[in-house]
Amino acid sequence: MSNDQLETQITELDNLPEHREIVTFMRRSAPLNTSQRTALEDYRDLILEYPVGDLRQHFEHPERPLTVEIGFGMGRSLVLMAKANPERNFVGIEVHVPGIAQCVYEAGMAGLKNLFVLDADAIQVLREMPDNSINCVQLYFPDPWQKKRHFKRRFVIHERMQLVEKKLELGGTFHSATDWEPYAEWMLDILDNRPDMENLAGKGNSYPRPEWRPVTKFERRGLESGHKINDFIFKKIK
């Protein structure tokens, strides 16, 4: 999909009636390579079908802490985190089919039993989860929606963070990262003013880049462009 086609699609969405819900993502078409096409068939047991209800019920050990990653891209970092944390369950939500295919290919080759993925609107998935049921929500390098008229599509706004807070268990965390400085400032302004959340780096600060977060493709691109990487980790305190 060209940039002109994408802009046209966004404009059409902006012109929908007001009662239509605003989405935080855009679907982009891309061809699958041979291994990705094969992975969708060979490892289809790793792909959940929406609606999924309580995500915990799909795991062999539903009592283990659950991490939900929103928009995992090609999934390499998500797979690495699942491999490094076998005592934790992971669900990745993504709308880019090649990313889903690549993620399940790598997860399947690694024999992971603690990771599922699904193609869905993360907001709808969160709404259907029981309150206080997720240990960690991850949002790494989301679309910054740079134009002012598109700010309403940013995931980090008060309305969506209220939903995230409801679904996090007490002591659970929301971990976001971005290489887009204006979005980082926006995130900090929103998150530091959520009374039920505590900035683990101290109010007004970004969190030192955690070694346990694998470098993502979008992070690498940002670094190559000279962008500063900002991590934010907020804990639910009430």
N, C-alpha and C positions, 0 to 999 in steps of 0.2 A: 504494500500500500504506500503510495507516494505521500509526501507531506501535504500537498494540495488536497488529495483525497481525504486524508485524515482531518484536515482543518474543516473540510466540507461536512464530514460526518459529525464532528464536534458541534458545528454550527446548527446542524439539523437537530441534534440532541438538545441544544440550548433553546431551540424554538418550540419544543414540545410543550403541551399544556402544563400549567404550574403543578397540577396534582401528581404528575409523573415524578418518580423519585430520581434524584440526581445520583449518578454513579461516579465512582472514583477511578475508573479504569476505562481503557479503550481496547477493544479487541483488534489485533493486527494479524493478518494472514501471512503465513510463511510456509514454504515447502518443508516436508520432513525428509531427512536422509534415511538410508536403508536401515541402519540400526535403530533409529527412532520409530520407524514404522513397525519393525519387528517387536520392539519393546512394548508397544501399545497392546500387542496380542500376547506376547510371552509373559508379561508382568502385569496383566490387567487386574490381578487380584490385589495389587497395590493402589489401584485407583477406585476411590469411593464414588458412588453416584448420588447426586443431589436429588431429593433431600436426604440428609444424613442423620438428622436428629442430634442426639448426644454423641459427640465424636468419641468419647471414651469407650463406648460400648463396642467399638470395632476392634479393640486391641485384646490380645491374649491376657494382658495384665492391666485391666482398666483402672486399677487403683494407683498406678504410677503417675507422677506429675506429668501434665500435658503442656506441651509447647505448640502454639499455633503460629505459623508464619504466613503473613499476608503478602502475596506477590513475590514468589521466590525466584523469578527469572528462569534461568536454565537449571537451577536446583543443586549446583555443585556444593555450595556452602551448606545447604540444608542437609544433604547426604553426609557430608563430613561431620556435622554436628550430631546427627543421629548415630553415626558410627562411634563417635567419641563418648556418647552418653547412652549406653544400652539400658540404663536404669530409668530412662525417661521416654515418654511417648511423644511423637512428633506428627503433626498434620500440616501439610503445605497447601495453600490455596492459590491457584494461578489460573488465568484465562488464556494464556499463550500455549497452544497445543504443542508446538515443538519443545517448549520448556518442560511441560508435563511429561512428554515422551522421553526426553533426555534424563530427567530426574528419575523416572521409574527404571530406565535402563541401568543407570549407575547404582541405584538402590537395589535392584534385582541382582545385578552382578555381584554386589557386596553381600547379598543374602540377608538384608536387613529385615527384621520382623517388628521394628518399632517405628515405622514410618508409613504413612498413607498420604496420598495427594488427591485433590479433587478440583474440577473445573466448575467454579461457582462464584457468585458475588459474596465476598467475605462478610459484608454487612448482614446479608440474609442468613448466612451460616451462624454468625454470632448471635443473632436474634433467637435462633432456635436452640441454642445451648442453654442448659440450666445456669442460673446465676451462681457465682462463686465456684466455678468448675474448671477454670483454666489457670494454670500456674504462670505461664508466660505468653505474651503476645509479642511477636517480632514483626517489625516493619522496616526492612532494609532497602534504602535507596528507591523510595517510591517516586512516581511521576510527580515533579514539583509543580506542574500546572502553572507555568511561569506568567501567563497573561492574567491581568487583574480580573477580567470577566470570568476566568476559569477557577479563581481561588475557591469557589464553593465546591469544587470537585476534589480538593485536597482531603486526604484521609484524616489528617489531624485538624479537626475543628471541635468545638465544645460538644456539639450534639453527638458526634461519633465517639469521642472519648468518653462520654457518659455511658455509652453502650459498652465500651471496652471495660470500664471500671466495674460495671455490674457483673460482667462475666468472669473477671479475675477473682481468684480466691484471696482472702486476707493475706497480705505478705507477698502476693504475686506481683509480677513486674510487666511493665510495658517498655520494650527496648526498640528504639528507632535509630536509624542512621541515615545521614544524607550528605552529599557533597555540594549541595546547592545552598550557599550561604543565606540568601533571603528566606529560603524555606526553613533553614535551621533557626533563624531568628524568630520566624513565625511559630515553629514548633515550641520553642522555649517560652514564648509569650503565652501560648495556650496552656502548656503542661504545667508551668510554674504557677498558674492560677487555677489549678484544680485542687480544691481543698481536701479531697480524699486521697491525693497522691503526693508522695515525697520524692524530691529530686535527690538521688543517691550521691550526686556530685556536689550538692549544695545549691541553693536557689541561685539562678542566673548563670550556672556553669554547665558545660558539657562534660560528659564522662570520659576519662582517659580510654583510648581505644582498647577494648578487652582482647587479650591474646586468644581467648577461646572463640572469638567470632572470626571465622575464616574470611579471607579477602574474597569479595564478589567481583564479577565481571564489571559491573557498573562502578564499583569502588575503584577498580584499577583504571578504568577510563577517566574517572574524575581526577585521580592522582596524576595521570599522564597529562591532563589538561591544566595541572597546577591548582586544582581545587583543594580546599581544606575539608577534611572529613570530620563531621561532628556526630558523636554518639550521645544518646540520651537514655538513661535508665531511670524509670520512675516506679516506685513501689506503692502498692495499695495499702494504706494505713488505717482505713476505716470503711 
